[in-house]
């Protein structure tokens, strides 16, 4: 009797359909050197695409949605409608980007396995966390050092 929670999706009554752990076959046989080189380069390309999409989530997508919201506000004269459409656009674009990143991550796993690596997990979680930390650090540097204190420290007015 299988009653380990990791085997049955957290329930002790049996597995829910579609929740079985992914089981990879044995490590694939290595292809020719040219084929491995192609697969390695394809994996690198997918990794760069995942990183680029992750960086889009921390800057250009939110800024674009704010700009669209401001344009809607200008055209309609309704601040609430502009904010609503900015949030709807933000959620649609961010979740759409995350879905594309997840699909690219699955392709990355398969390409890495085809290149001869014993790849069992994806990279999208680590890439997303690292880009979040880098972008948060860059924002803090910009906010505190460049934009934040502003005129009180740089003009020599001694706070007047």
N, C-alpha and C positions, 0 to 999 in steps of 0.2 A: 504494500500500500504506500503510495506516494503522498506524504503530508508535509513536505518541506515547503514553506511559503514561497521560496524562490522558484520552485518547480510548478506551482499551481497559480501563479499570479497574485499571491497574497491571500488567497482563500483556501480553506482547508476542505472544501467540498469538491474540488476538481478544477481543472483549468478552463478558463474562459476561451472561447474560440479566438484564434489569432494572437495569443499572448505567449506562445512557446518561445523559449530562448532561441536565438539564432545559432544554428550549428553549422559551422563551415566544414566542408570536406577537408581531407588531408591537404597539405601544402601542394599547390599545383606544380606540375613538372616545369622546369625552367625551359624557356624557348631558346632560340638562337641569341647570340650576343646583340644582333641588330634589333631583334624584337624586344629584348629587355631594355635596350637604350630608348626605343620608342615609348615603351610603357613607363619608364622612369621620367622621361620628359613630359609625357601626358599627365603623370601624377603631379609633377611640379607645376604645370600649367593650371591644373585644377586647384592646387593649393593656393596659387597666386590669385585665382578667381575668387576663392572662398575668402581670402584675406581682404581683397578689394571690396567685396560685397559687405564684409563686416565693418570695414572702415566707413562705407557709405552710411551705415546705420547710426554712426556717432557724429555726423556732421552734415553732409549734403542733403540727406533725406529730411531731417527735421527743419533745416533752414529753408529748403524748397517748400515744405508744407506751410511754414510761417509766411513765406512770401505769397503763396497762393491764397492763404487766409487774408492777408492784407489787401490783395487785389480784389477779392470778393467783397471785403469791407468797403473798399473804394467804389466799386461798381454798384453795390446795393445800398450802401449807407447803413448797413446793419452789422454792428460789431459781433453780436451773438451768432449770426449766420456765418460770418467769416471764421470765427473760432470753431464753430461746429464743423464746417467743411475742412478746416485745417486739421482737426483731430481725426476726422473720418479718413482723410487722405493719409495722415501719419500712420494710423493703425493699419490701413490697407497696404501701404508701401512697406512698413517694417515687417509685418507678418508675411507678406509676399516674398520679401527678401530672405527672411529666415527659412521659408519653405524651399526657395531655390538653393540656399546654402545647404540645407539638409540633403537635397537631391544630389548636389555636387559632392557632398561628403560621402554618400553611398557609392557614387561613381569612383571617388578617390580610393575607397577601400578596395573595390573590385580591381581597379587598375594597379594598385600596389600589390595585390595578391597575384595578378597576372605577371607583374614584374619579378615575382619570386620571393616577395617578403611575406612573412607570416602576419599579415595585418588583420586584426580582428575588431578593432574599434576605430571610430572616426576621429577627426581632428577638429571638427567645428566648435566644440565646446571650449577647447583650449584656445583656439584662435579668437573666438568671441571674447573670452575673458582677458586675454592679453591686449587685444585692441581696445577693450573698455578701459583697462588700466592705463594704457599709453595715452588715450584720448582724454581721460579724466586728469591725468598729470599735466598734459599740455594745456588743458582748459584752466587748471589751477594756476599754472605759471602765467598764462595770459591774463587771467582775472586779477591776480594779486600783484604781479609785477608790472604789467603793461597798462591795464585798464583801471584797476581798482583804486589805488590811492589818488591817482590823478594829479590835479593842480596843487594840492596842499603840500606835497613833498617836492615837486619839481620847480615851482615858480619862485620860491624864496620869499613868499608873502607872509611866512610864519603863521599860517592859519587864518589870515584875515580875509 
